[in-house]
Amino acid sequence: MTNATRTRRSFLGLGAALLAGAGAAGCSTLGISDSSTASGPAEAPKPIDQSRTLVTYFSMPETDDPDGMSDDEANSTHVVDGKVLGNTQYVARLIAQRTGAELFRIETAKTLPRNHDELEDIALAWQEADERPKLMSKPANFQDYETVFVGYPIWWYEMPMPIHTFLEENDFTGKTVILFTTHGGNGLSGTVETVTDKLPDATVISNGFTISRDDMDDAPGEVREWLESVG
């Protein structure tokens, strides 16, 4: 499919056929069991040790101005106390606050545009080329963490290519990996399976968290309930 025939709705995960068992657009999905580890399904991790837990995320808010947002800008953001956060960034902060974990933002070495059309073109070009964008940095003392949350928006029905870079450049051997996504209708979109295949020496939890961009006001309660379910 060419760039011309792809649409913004596809980029944001709003295709007519919803993937990975997600519900209708606007619904968040908890407890999806769509993957397994090398040794079998992993429905819940051992209790989370906050001192050895890291919350990592990739998020691209398309504006930092809370006033007069376009639809595209509003779709990618959530405003808290007048500050603009990316949807995934907001969920990552909620998880970190609830668990007492450290936060690490996954960022590309090259600054990405905030303009929606430019950003979706870059995301699609990365995906079609199977590119691994260079990242700005790695987490310090990554080997010390036992549990790593990894969060991202769903772009073009997949996890963004910088997440592939991050997973491949860091050693996840023996770690418990817990995924969370924000989306426009596609839930986890099969990405738990993708990550499970990519990290055969880690335990990837099938009970990933996912929330629609339309439900961000409900995120605090849903994150709390989900974290209770995973330990």
C-alpha positions in Angstrom: 0.0 0.0 0.0 1.4 3.4 -0.9 1.7 6.5 1.2 -1.1 8.1 -0.9 -3.6 5.3 -0.1 -2.8 5.1 3.6 -4.8 7.5 5.8 -4.4 9.3 9.1 -7.0 6.9 10.5 -4.7 4.0 9.8 -1.7 5.8 11.4 -3.7 6.3 14.5 -5.0 2.8 14.6 -8.6 3.5 13.5 -8.9 0.9 10.8 -12.3 -0.7 10.1 -11.1 -4.1 11.3 -10.0 -3.8 14.9 -7.0 -6.0 15.7 -5.9 -8.2 18.5 -9.4 -8.6 20.0 -9.8 -4.9 20.8 -13.2 -3.6 21.4 -14.9 -0.7 19.5 -13.0 2.6 19.2 -13.1 4.5 22.4 -13.0 1.4 24.7 -10.1 0.4 26.7 -9.2 -3.2 27.1 -7.7 -4.8 30.2 -6.3 -8.2 30.7 -5.7 -9.2 27.1 -3.9 -12.5 26.9 -2.5 -12.5 23.4 1.0 -13.8 23.9 3.2 -16.2 25.7 6.8 -16.5 26.8 9.2 -19.1 25.6 8.1 -21.3 28.5 4.3 -20.7 28.1 1.7 -18.1 28.9 2.7 -15.6 31.6 -0.5 -14.1 32.9 0.9 -12.2 35.9 4.3 -11.4 37.2 5.7 -11.8 40.7 4.9 -8.9 43.0 6.5 -5.7 41.7 9.6 -4.5 43.6 9.5 -0.7 43.1 13.2 -0.3 43.8 14.0 -2.5 40.9 11.3 -1.4 38.4 11.6 0.9 35.5 8.8 2.5 33.4 10.0 3.3 29.9 7.9 5.0 27.2 7.9 6.5 23.8 5.4 9.4 23.4 4.9 12.1 20.8 2.5 14.9 21.8 1.9 16.9 18.6 1.8 20.3 20.5 2.9 21.8 23.8 0.2 24.5 23.7 -2.9 23.6 25.6 -5.0 26.2 23.8 -6.6 26.1 20.4 -5.6 22.5 19.6 -6.4 20.9 16.2 -8.2 17.5 16.3 -4.9 15.8 15.5 -3.1 17.6 18.3 -5.9 16.9 20.8 -5.9 13.2 19.8 -2.2 12.8 20.8 -2.3 14.7 24.1 -3.8 14.9 27.6 -3.7 18.2 29.5 -2.9 18.0 33.2 -3.0 21.2 35.3 -2.4 23.3 32.1 0.6 21.2 31.0 0.4 19.2 27.8 1.5 15.5 28.0 1.5 12.9 25.3 -1.2 10.2 26.0 1.4 7.5 26.6 3.5 9.9 28.6 0.5 10.5 30.9 -0.1 6.8 31.4 3.6 6.2 32.1 3.5 8.9 34.8 0.5 7.3 36.4 2.2 3.9 36.4 5.4 5.4 37.9 3.4 7.2 40.6 1.5 4.1 41.6 4.5 1.8 41.6 7.2 4.2 42.8 9.3 3.2 39.8 11.8 5.3 37.9 10.8 6.9 34.6 12.8 6.8 31.3 11.6 8.5 28.2 12.6 6.8 24.9 13.6 9.5 22.5 15.1 9.5 19.0 18.5 11.1 18.4 16.9 13.2 15.6 14.2 15.6 16.8 10.8 14.5 15.4 8.3 17.0 14.0 5.2 17.8 15.9 3.2 18.3 12.7 0.9 15.4 12.2 1.3 14.9 8.5 5.1 15.0 8.7 5.1 12.6 11.7 2.9 10.0 10.1 5.0 10.1 6.9 8.1 9.5 8.9 6.5 6.7 10.9 5.3 4.9 7.8 8.7 5.3 6.0 10.4 3.8 9.1 8.0 0.9 9.1 8.2 0.1 5.4 12.0 0.2 5.5 12.1 -1.8 8.8 14.3 0.9 10.1 15.8 1.2 13.5 15.9 4.9 14.3 18.9 5.9 16.4 18.0 6.7 20.0 19.2 9.6 22.1 20.3 7.5 25.1 19.9 4.3 27.0 18.7 3.9 30.6 21.5 4.0 33.2 22.1 0.8 35.1 19.5 -1.1 33.1 20.9 -4.4 34.3 19.8 -3.6 37.8 16.1 -3.6 37.0 14.0 -6.8 37.3 10.7 -5.4 35.9 10.5 -3.1 32.9 7.3 -1.5 31.8 7.4 -0.5 28.1 4.8 1.9 26.7 4.0 3.3 23.3 1.2 4.5 21.0 0.0 2.3 18.2 1.2 3.7 14.9 0.1 2.2 11.6 -1.2 -0.9 13.5 2.2 -1.5 15.1 4.5 -0.3 17.8 6.7 2.6 16.6 10.0 1.6 15.2 12.0 3.4 18.0 10.6 0.7 20.3 12.2 -2.0 18.2 15.5 -0.1 18.6 15.1 0.1 22.3 14.2 -3.6 22.7 17.1 -4.7 20.6 19.8 -2.4 22.1 19.1 -3.4 25.7 19.6 -6.7 27.4 16.3 -8.0 28.7 17.5 -11.4 29.8 15.7 -12.6 32.9 13.6 -9.5 33.1 9.8 -9.3 33.4 8.4 -7.0 30.7 5.0 -5.4 31.0 3.5 -3.5 28.1 1.1 -0.6 27.9 -0.3 1.2 24.9 -2.5 4.1 23.9 -4.5 3.9 20.7 -7.3 5.1 18.5 -9.1 1.8 18.3 -6.7 -1.1 18.0 -5.8 -2.0 21.6 -2.5 -3.8 21.9 -2.7 -4.6 18.1 -0.7 -7.8 18.4 2.3 -6.1 19.8 2.6 -8.4 22.9 3.2 -11.3 20.5 5.8 -9.1 18.6 7.7 -8.3 21.8 7.5 -11.9 23.1 9.1 -13.1 19.9 11.7 -10.4 20.1 12.7 -11.0 23.7 12.9 -14.9 24.1 15.0 -14.6 27.2 12.5 -12.3 29.1 9.1 -13.0 30.6 6.6 -10.9 28.7 3.4 -10.5 30.6 0.2 -11.1 28.5 -1.9 -8.9 30.7 -0.8 -5.7 28.9 -2.7 -2.4 29.5 -4.3 -0.5 26.7 -6.5 2.6 26.6 -8.2 4.6 23.9 -7.2 8.2 23.4 -10.9 8.9 23.9 -10.8 7.5 27.4 -7.8 9.3 28.9 -9.9 11.0 31.6 -10.5 7.4 32.9 -6.8 6.5 32.9 -6.1 7.0 36.6 -8.8 4.5 37.7 -8.1 2.0 34.9 -4.3 2.1 35.6 -4.9 1.5 39.3 -7.2 -1.5 38.6 -4.8 -2.9 36.1 -1.8 -2.6 38.4 -3.7 -4.4 41.1 -4.2 -7.3 38.6 -0.5 -7.6 37.8 0.9 -7.4 41.3 
